[in-house]
Amino acid sequence: MQKKIGSMNRKLLSIIFILLATVCVAQADEVTFKASAPSSVILNKPFQLVYTVNASAKDLRAPELHDFDILAGPFESRSGSTQFINGKRSSSFTHTFTYTLMAKKEGTFTIPAATVSVKGNKYTSNGLKIKVLPPDETPSGEQSNDRGRVDQPSGNAISNDNLFVRTIVSKTNVYEQECIVLTYRLYTLVDVRQFTGSKFPDFTGFLKQDIDLSDNNQLTYEHYNGRNYASAVLAQMLLYPQHDGEIKIDDATFDAVVRVQNRSQVRSIFDDFFDTYTNVTKTLRAPGVTIHVKSLPQGKPASYSGVVGSFDMNSNLTSSSVTTNEAITLKIEIAGSGNMKLIKSPEIEFPAGLEVYDPKVTNQFKNTSNGMSGKKTIEYLIIPRASGTYNIPSVEWSYFDTKTGAYKTLRTDAYTLNVSKGAGDTVAGPVGVTYVGKEDVKQLSTDIRYIHTSPVVLMEKRELLFGTWRYWLYYLLPLCLTVILFVFFRKQIRENADIAKVKNKKANKMAQRRLKLAQKLWKENKKEAFYEEVLKAVWNYLGDKLSMPTSSLNRDNVAGELERREVPAELIDELVKVLDTCEYARYAPITGENPMGELYEQVVNLISSLDEKIKK
């Protein structure tokens, strides 16, 4: 009997120990104190203000609420949980303080932070901003609904006043390439369960970029046309008009599932207590809108490439004093908001004697409800091959400023680079001569021989080879082979030294390799990646085939070089159309698979034709 009592005591002590440990773990977590309330409320309608602490707290000091009446509270509640997953214990604890408030007047008001005490330490919550909306305007002869919503309709009787979608654009008068924020917003007085489909217009005449709404899809109250609706953003996107004139955005449709109450004849007193509901599908039509697009003014600067918005540009050179063969970096950063995907790397004429690699470009763009913003960073790796003084010119870049309605040209600082002779250099060449870097060649000692320790094996003496015809053949064959290899490799070295010629030879092969990847993306229906890969294949082919640096690759330079090489005008026009199609489709993808397949075949044939027509 005593053994059983002792066993029970040990079990009880174990349980108490586990509970105490759980509480200790919960208390040991980092304390968080948060305030929460609706972002918008209706005048004379109660709502709740909740303070939440993840630990046992006391001495709540709420702020003075001059613009709100406290109807009840604070009501305290505590809850905790412990769970074991894969042998690991986790626990949580929540202590809440709840107030019921009602706004005194319309407007936007701030609720200051509150404080609470946990184990003698004071913690402060976040503040809140609440918008108070006016009550619904009730027509004469009707009574206001205390819930701020209309009675549930029956069957399909859902009027367009109770449920609709608005098409909201940030502006209707813009310049070419100026950003427009298009929003489709839901307004409802009924119980919308879900959306089963949507159909957007083609947005012909615009480049389109979608905005991620993962953090902005909650229902909030909004006062519209004298009534308070539950409202949420269904879709939001950025549009960039591609030409002037009036551009029409067609209607969009959304399929909504609405929960409605069944209205049936009352057969017993129990029918009043048990309502039945039905889900009804209703198609909502968001009306179209017309955008008036103004053309950009005349007098475009030479460095303008079609960018519209508001930007800043700065640059930085990692060092102004280096030795030969020491790498430095010139970094250019363009930051702001606008159609940033059209920003091209500025053209820089570096002085001879500096070996400059293709720039490393980093894009950090983000689509928000205020438009596209971010920055583009261009980094040039520079290696001076000869000592002397070099002047790196100022970089010029232009854009159209929508705030002032004029073109603006930004310029970076010019830099002076002092290059001294590096260790190991025996010749200091003049500025203007590029030297190839050299590496010291070292030969390890070969005059040490190991002592032969294995047993000596005696062999029978055979006929000497010296003086025979085989002896001379063994000498002549390696000599002839050496001469042949010398001639062959010297020719290879001469050809490989001409980098432009090597790239010219391999241009078609490299283009076909990129097009194979584009064909794979086409089969996988990855449209944006397909058009981007085709565009890279065409530009890289032109750069290699025409021996043009990346910084000089643009439509005008390429067209001029092709004309100089007597390429037919129709091929040049077809090339320009392909580039336009790819750039347009990257931002406003063409629906369906045929356009991608047709474009793929067109590009393959175009590259083959150019390869035959371009004269070396």
C-alpha positions in Angstrom: 0.0 0.0 0.0 2.8 2.4 0.9 4.6 1.6 -2.4 1.4 2.5 -4.3 1.1 5.8 -2.5 4.8 6.5 -3.1 4.3 5.8 -6.8 1.3 8.0 -7.0 3.2 10.8 -5.3 6.0 10.5 -7.8 3.6 10.7 -10.7 1.9 13.7 -9.2 5.2 15.5 -8.7 6.2 14.7 -12.3 3.0 16.2 -13.6 3.4 19.3 -11.4 7.0 19.6 -12.6 6.0 19.4 -16.3 3.3 22.1 -15.8 5.7 24.4 -14.0 8.3 23.9 -16.8 5.7 24.7 -19.4 4.7 27.9 -17.6 8.4 28.8 -17.3 9.0 28.2 -21.0 6.1 30.4 -21.9 7.3 33.1 -19.6 10.8 32.8 -20.9 9.7 33.7 -24.5 10.2 37.2 -25.7 7.3 39.4 -24.5 5.2 41.0 -27.2 2.5 43.5 -26.5 0.2 44.4 -29.5 -2.9 46.6 -30.0 -5.5 45.7 -32.7 -8.7 47.3 -34.0 -10.5 47.7 -37.3 -8.9 50.2 -39.6 -12.3 51.8 -40.4 -15.5 51.9 -38.3 -18.9 53.5 -38.6 -20.1 56.4 -36.5 -22.4 55.3 -33.6 -21.5 51.6 -34.2 -19.6 49.8 -31.5 -16.3 48.1 -32.2 -13.6 46.4 -30.2 -10.1 47.5 -29.2 -8.0 44.5 -28.1 -4.6 44.5 -26.4 -2.7 41.1 -26.5 0.3 40.0 -24.4 2.0 36.6 -24.7 2.6 36.5 -21.0 0.7 37.0 -17.8 0.5 40.8 -17.4 -1.0 43.4 -15.0 -1.4 47.1 -14.5 -2.7 47.9 -18.0 -2.4 51.7 -18.7 -4.6 52.5 -21.6 -4.3 55.9 -23.3 -7.0 58.6 -23.0 -9.6 58.2 -25.7 -11.0 61.7 -26.3 -12.6 60.8 -29.6 -14.2 57.6 -28.5 -16.7 56.5 -25.8 -15.8 53.4 -23.8 -19.0 51.3 -23.7 -17.4 48.4 -21.8 -14.2 47.0 -20.6 -11.5 46.2 -20.2 -12.4 42.5 -20.1 -9.5 40.2 -19.3 -9.1 36.6 -20.7 -6.2 34.1 -20.5 -5.5 31.1 -22.6 -2.6 28.7 -23.0 -1.8 25.6 -24.9 1.0 23.0 -24.9 1.7 20.5 -27.7 4.2 17.8 -28.5 5.4 17.4 -32.1 8.0 14.8 -32.9 9.1 14.6 -29.3 9.5 18.4 -29.0 7.3 20.4 -26.7 6.0 23.9 -27.6 3.7 26.1 -25.6 1.9 29.4 -26.0 0.2 31.8 -23.6 -2.1 34.7 -24.4 -3.4 37.5 -22.1 -6.0 39.8 -23.7 -7.6 43.1 -22.6 -10.8 44.0 -24.6 -12.5 47.4 -24.8 -15.8 48.1 -26.6 -15.7 51.6 -28.1 -17.9 53.8 -30.2 -16.7 56.9 -32.1 -18.0 60.3 -31.3 -17.5 62.0 -34.6 -16.3 61.4 -38.2 -12.7 61.7 -39.2 -9.4 59.9 -38.9 -8.1 59.5 -35.3 -5.0 58.1 -33.6 -5.1 55.9 -30.5 -1.8 56.3 -28.7 0.3 53.4 -27.3 -0.7 51.6 -24.1 1.7 50.2 -21.4 1.5 47.0 -19.4 3.7 45.4 -16.7 5.2 41.9 -17.0 7.3 40.7 -14.0 8.1 44.2 -13.0 9.1 45.2 -16.6 7.1 47.8 -18.6 6.2 47.1 -22.2 4.6 49.5 -24.8 2.2 48.5 -27.5 1.9 50.0 -31.0 -0.4 52.9 -31.8 -3.4 52.7 -34.1 -5.0 54.9 -36.7 -8.8 54.5 -37.2 -11.0 56.1 -39.8 -14.5 56.9 -38.7 -17.1 56.8 -41.5 -20.5 58.6 -41.5 -23.6 56.4 -41.0 -25.6 55.2 -44.0 -27.9 57.8 -45.5 -31.4 56.4 -45.0 -34.1 57.5 -47.5 -37.2 58.9 -46.0 -39.8 56.3 -45.0 -37.1 53.6 -44.5 -35.4 52.5 -41.3 -31.7 52.2 -40.9 -30.2 48.7 -40.5 -28.3 48.6 -37.2 -25.8 46.2 -38.6 -24.7 48.6 -41.3 -25.8 46.0 -44.0 -29.0 45.4 -45.9 -31.2 42.5 -45.2 -30.1 39.3 -46.9 -31.7 39.0 -50.3 -33.5 35.9 -51.4 -32.7 33.8 -54.4 -31.2 35.7 -57.2 -32.5 39.1 -56.0 -29.1 40.7 -55.5 -29.2 44.3 -56.8 -26.2 46.1 -58.3 -26.5 48.6 -55.4 -25.7 45.8 -52.9 -22.8 44.2 -54.8 -20.6 45.7 -57.5 -17.0 46.2 -58.6 -15.5 49.6 -59.4 -12.7 50.3 -61.9 -10.4 52.9 -60.3 -7.5 54.5 -62.2 -5.0 56.8 -60.5 -5.2 59.3 -63.4 -6.9 59.6 -66.8 -4.6 62.2 -68.4 -1.0 61.0 -68.7 2.1 61.1 -71.0 3.4 58.2 -73.0 5.1 55.6 -70.7 3.7 57.4 -67.6 2.6 54.9 -65.0 -1.2 54.4 -64.3 -2.4 52.4 -61.3 -5.5 50.4 -62.2 -7.5 49.0 -59.3 -10.6 46.7 -59.3 -12.3 47.2 -55.9 -15.2 45.2 -54.6 -18.1 46.9 -52.7 -20.7 44.6 -51.0 -23.5 44.7 -48.5 -24.1 40.9 -48.8 -22.2 37.8 -47.8 -19.7 37.1 -50.6 -18.1 33.6 -50.0 -15.6 33.5 -52.8 -14.7 34.4 -56.4 -14.6 31.5 -58.9 -13.2 33.3 -61.9 -12.3 36.6 -63.5 -11.7 37.9 -67.0 -9.6 41.0 -67.7 -9.4 43.0 -70.9 -6.4 42.7 -73.3 -5.0 46.1 -72.3 -4.1 46.8 -75.9 -1.8 49.8 -76.1 -0.4 49.3 -72.6 2.5 47.4 -71.0 1.1 45.7 -67.9 2.7 44.7 -64.6 0.7 43.0 -61.9 0.9 44.0 -58.2 1.0 41.3 -55.5 -2.0 41.7 -53.2 -1.0 39.0 -50.6 -0.8 41.7 -47.9 -3.7 43.9 -49.0 -6.8 41.7 -49.5 -8.7 42.2 -46.3 -12.3 43.5 -46.1 -12.6 47.1 -44.7 -15.4 49.5 -44.5 -15.6 52.3 -47.1 -18.2 55.0 -47.4 -19.4 55.3 -51.0 -22.5 57.1 -52.4 -23.9 57.6 -48.9 -23.6 53.9 -47.8 -21.0 52.0 -45.9 -19.8 48.9 -47.9 -17.4 46.1 -47.0 -14.7 46.7 -49.5 -11.6 44.9 -50.8 -9.1 45.1 -53.7 -9.7 42.2 -56.2 -6.9 43.1 -58.6 -4.3 45.8 -59.0 -1.8 46.4 -61.8 0.5 49.0 -63.3 -0.2 50.2 -66.9 2.3 52.1 -69.2 0.7 53.6 -72.3 2.7 52.9 -75.5 1.4 55.6 -77.8 -0.5 58.9 -77.6 -4.2 59.4 -78.2 -7.3 57.9 -76.5 -6.8 54.3 -75.3 -9.9 52.4 -74.1 -9.6 49.9 -71.3 -12.5 47.4 -71.8 -14.8 45.9 -69.2 -13.7 43.2 -66.8 -15.9 40.5 -65.3 -15.8 38.6 -62.0 -17.8 35.6 -60.9 -18.8 35.8 -57.2 -20.5 33.2 -55.0 -23.0 34.9 -52.6 -24.6 33.3 -49.6 -28.3 34.2 -49.6 -31.2 33.3 -47.3 -34.0 31.2 -48.5 -37.5 32.8 -48.2 -40.1 30.1 -47.8 -43.6 29.9 -46.3 -43.6 29.5 -42.5 -45.0 26.1 -41.6 -44.3 25.9 -37.9 -42.9 28.0 -35.1 -39.5 26.3 -35.5 -39.0 27.7 -39.0 -38.3 31.1 -37.4 -35.3 29.6 -35.6 -33.7 27.6 -38.4 -32.9 29.6 -41.5 -31.6 27.9 -44.6 -29.2 29.5 -47.1 -28.2 28.9 -50.7 -25.0 29.8 -52.6 -25.8 31.9 -55.7 -23.3 32.8 -58.4 -23.4 36.3 -59.8 -21.4 37.8 -62.5 -20.1 41.3 -61.7 -19.0 43.7 -64.5 -16.4 46.3 -63.9 -16.9 49.2 -66.4 -14.2 50.2 -68.8 -12.4 53.5 -68.8 -10.8 55.8 -71.4 -7.2 57.1 -70.9 -6.1 60.3 -72.6 -2.4 60.0 -73.5 -0.3 63.0 -74.4 2.8 62.5 -76.6 6.2 63.4 -75.2 7.4 66.9 -76.2 10.0 67.5 -78.9 13.6 68.1 -78.1 14.6 64.7 -76.7 18.2 64.6 -75.4 20.6 62.3 -77.2 20.9 60.2 -74.0 17.1 59.7 -73.7 15.9 56.1 -74.0 12.2 56.3 -73.3 12.2 56.4 -69.4 9.5 58.4 -67.7 9.2 59.1 -64.0 11.4 60.7 -61.3 15.0 59.6 -60.8 18.4 60.3 -59.2 21.8 59.0 -60.4 25.1 58.8 -58.6 28.4 57.0 -59.1 31.4 55.8 -57.2 35.0 54.7 -58.2 36.5 52.3 -55.6 40.0 53.9 -55.9 41.6 56.7 -57.8 45.2 55.6 -57.3 46.2 52.0 -58.3 49.0 50.0 -59.8 49.0 48.2 -63.2 46.9 45.0 -63.3 45.0 46.0 -60.1 41.3 45.8 -60.5 38.9 48.7 -59.6 35.1 49.1 -60.0 33.1 52.0 -61.3 29.5 51.7 -59.9 26.6 53.7 -61.3 23.2 53.7 -59.4 19.9 55.0 -60.9 17.1 55.1 -58.3 13.6 56.4 -58.4 10.1 55.5 -59.7 8.7 55.1 -63.2 9.0 52.6 -66.0 12.3 51.4 -64.7 12.5 48.2 -66.9 13.3 50.5 -69.9 16.5 51.9 -68.2 19.5 51.0 -70.3 23.1 51.0 -69.1 24.7 54.4 -70.0 27.4 54.4 -72.7 30.9 55.3 -71.4 33.9 55.9 -73.6 36.8 54.5 -71.5 40.3 55.6 -72.5 42.6 53.2 -74.2 44.9 51.4 -71.8 42.0 50.3 -69.5 40.7 46.8 -69.9 36.9 47.0 -69.2 34.7 44.0 -68.8 31.0 43.8 -69.6 29.1 45.5 -66.8 27.3 43.6 -64.0 23.7 44.9 -63.8 21.6 44.4 -60.7 17.9 45.3 -60.8 16.0 45.9 -57.6 12.5 46.8 -58.7 9.2 46.5 -56.8 5.6 47.0 -57.9 3.5 48.8 -55.4 0.1 50.7 -55.4 2.2 53.9 -55.9 3.9 52.5 -59.1 7.2 50.8 -59.8 10.1 51.9 -57.7 13.6 50.8 -56.8 17.1 51.1 -58.3 19.4 49.8 -61.0 23.0 49.3 -60.3 25.6 49.0 -63.1 29.2 47.9 -62.1 32.1 48.1 -64.5 35.3 46.1 -63.6 38.3 48.0 -64.8 41.9 46.7 -65.0 44.6 49.3 -66.1 47.3 47.6 -68.2 49.7 50.5 -68.5 50.9 53.1 -66.1 49.9 56.8 -66.5 47.0 59.1 -65.9 43.5 58.3 -67.2 40.5 60.6 -67.3 37.2 58.7 -67.0 34.5 61.0 -68.5 31.2 61.9 -66.8 28.2 59.7 -67.6 25.1 61.3 -69.0 21.6 59.8 -68.7 18.2 61.5 -69.4 14.6 60.8 -68.6 11.2 62.6 -68.9 10.1 64.1 -65.5 6.3 63.8 -65.2 6.2 66.4 -62.4 7.7 69.2 -64.4 6.6 68.0 -67.8 10.2 68.4 -69.2 13.3 66.3 -70.0 16.0 66.1 -67.3 19.6 65.1 -67.9 21.6 63.6 -65.0 25.4 63.5 -65.0 27.9 61.7 -62.7 31.3 63.1 -61.7 34.3 62.7 -63.9 37.2 60.7 -62.4 41.0 60.9 -62.7 42.7 57.6 -62.3 46.4 57.6 -61.5 48.1 54.3 -62.4 51.6 53.6 -61.2 53.9 50.8 -62.3 53.2 47.6 -60.4 55.7 45.2 -58.9 57.1 42.8 -61.5 56.5 45.2 -64.5 59.7 45.7 -66.5 58.2 48.0 -69.1 56.1 51.1 -68.5 54.1 51.6 -71.7 52.6 54.9 -72.7 49.0 55.7 -72.1 46.9 54.4 -75.0 48.6 51.0 -75.3 46.9 48.0 -73.8 49.1 45.2 -72.4 48.1 41.7 -71.7 48.8 40.5 -68.2 51.6 38.1 -67.7 52.3 35.4 -65.2 55.8 34.3 -64.1 56.7 30.8 -65.3 58.6 28.7 -62.7 60.3 25.4 -63.4 60.8 23.0 -60.5 64.2 21.3 -60.0 64.6 18.1 -62.0 68.2 17.2 -61.1 67.3 15.0 -58.1 67.0 11.3 -58.6 65.8 8.7 -56.2 68.1 5.9 -55.1 67.1 2.7 -56.9 66.4 0.1 -54.1 64.7 -2.7 -55.9 66.7 -5.9 -56.9 68.7 -5.6 -60.2 67.4 -7.7 -63.0 70.0 -8.8 -65.6 68.9 -9.0 -69.2 70.4 -10.6 -72.3 72.4 -8.2 -74.5 70.6 -7.6 -77.8 71.5 -6.0 -81.1 72.2 -2.2 -80.9 69.7 0.1 -82.5 72.2 2.9 -83.1 73.0 3.4 -86.8 70.1 1.4 -88.2 67.2 2.7 -90.3 64.8 2.4 -87.4 67.1 4.6 -85.3 66.9 7.4 -87.8 63.1 6.9 -88.3 62.5 7.3 -84.6 64.2 10.7 -84.8 62.6 11.9 -88.0 59.0 11.0 -87.1 58.9 13.1 -83.9 60.7 16.0 -85.7 58.1 15.9 -88.6 55.2 15.7 -86.1 56.7 18.6 -84.1 56.8 20.8 -87.2 53.2 19.9 -88.2 51.9 20.6 -84.7 53.9 23.9 -84.5 52.4 25.1 -87.8 48.9 24.0 -86.7 48.9 25.5 -83.2 50.5 28.7 -84.5 47.6 29.1 -86.9 45.2 28.4 -84.0 46.9 30.9 -81.8 46.7 33.6 -84.5 43.0 32.9 -85.1 42.2 32.9 -81.4 44.0 36.1 -80.9 41.4 37.8 -83.1 38.6 37.7 -80.6 36.2 39.4 -82.9 36.8 36.7 -85.5 36.3 33.9 -83.0 33.0 35.4 -81.8 31.9 35.9 -85.4 32.5 32.2 -86.2 30.6 31.0 -83.1 27.8 33.6 -83.2 25.4 31.3 -85.0 26.2 28.3 -82.8 25.7 30.3 -79.6 22.4 31.7 -80.9 21.1 28.2 -81.7 22.0 27.1 -78.2 20.0 30.0 -76.6 17.1 29.2 -79.0 17.0 25.6 -77.8 16.5 26.9 -74.3 13.8 29.3 -75.6 12.1 26.3 -77.3 12.0 24.5 -74.0 10.5 27.5 -72.3 7.9 27.7 -75.1 6.9 24.0 -74.6 6.6 24.7 -70.8 4.4 27.8 -71.6 6.7 30.1 -69.6 5.9 33.2 -71.7 7.9 35.9 -70.1 11.0 33.8 -69.8 10.6 32.7 -73.4 10.5 36.2 -74.8 13.4 37.3 -72.6 15.6 34.4 -73.8 14.7 35.0 -77.5 15.7 38.7 -76.9 19.0 37.7 -75.4 19.7 35.3 -78.2 19.1 38.0 -80.9 21.2 40.7 -79.1 24.1 38.3 -78.3 24.1 37.1 -81.9 24.2 40.6 -83.3 27.0 41.6 -80.8 29.2 38.7 -81.7 28.4 38.7 -85.5 29.0 42.5 -85.9 31.8 42.7 -83.3 30.0 45.4 -81.4 30.4 45.9 -77.6 27.3 45.5 -75.4 27.2 49.2 -74.5 26.8 50.0 -78.3 24.0 47.6 -79.0 20.8 49.5 -79.9 18.5 49.6 -82.8 20.1 52.6 -84.5 23.7 51.3 -84.3 22.8 47.8 -85.4 20.6 49.0 -88.3 23.5 51.3 -89.5 26.0 48.5 -89.3 23.8 46.1 -91.2 23.3 48.6 -93.9 27.0 49.2 -94.1 27.4 45.4 -94.6 24.8 45.5 -97.4 22.2 43.5 -95.6 18.8 43.8 -97.4 16.4 46.4 -95.9 13.6 43.8 -95.5 15.8 41.7 -93.2 16.6 44.8 -91.1 12.9 45.7 -90.8 12.1 42.1 -89.8 14.8 42.2 -87.2 13.4 45.5 -85.7 9.9 44.0 -85.6 11.2 40.9 -83.8 12.9 43.1 -81.1 9.8 45.2 -80.7 7.6 42.0 -80.3 9.9 40.5 -77.7 10.2 43.7 -75.6 6.4 44.3 -75.8 5.6 40.7 -74.8 7.9 40.7 -71.8 5.6 43.3 -70.1 2.3 42.5 -71.9 2.5 38.8 -72.8 0.5 37.7 -75.8 -2.0 35.0 -75.0 -1.9 31.5 -76.6 0.9 29.3 -77.8 0.9 30.1 -81.6 2.5 33.6 -81.2 5.4 32.0 -79.3 5.8 29.2 -81.9 5.5 31.6 -84.8 8.1 34.0 -83.2 10.4 31.1 -82.6 10.3 29.9 -86.2 10.7 33.6 -87.4 13.8 34.1 -85.3 15.4 30.9 -86.4 14.9 31.8 -90.1 16.0 35.4 -89.4 19.3 34.4 -87.9 20.0 31.9 -90.7 19.3 34.7 -93.3 21.4 37.2 -91.5 24.3 34.7 -91.2 24.3 34.3 -95.0 23.9 38.0 -95.8 26.3 39.6 -93.3 29.6 40.2 -95.1 32.8 39.6 -93.1 
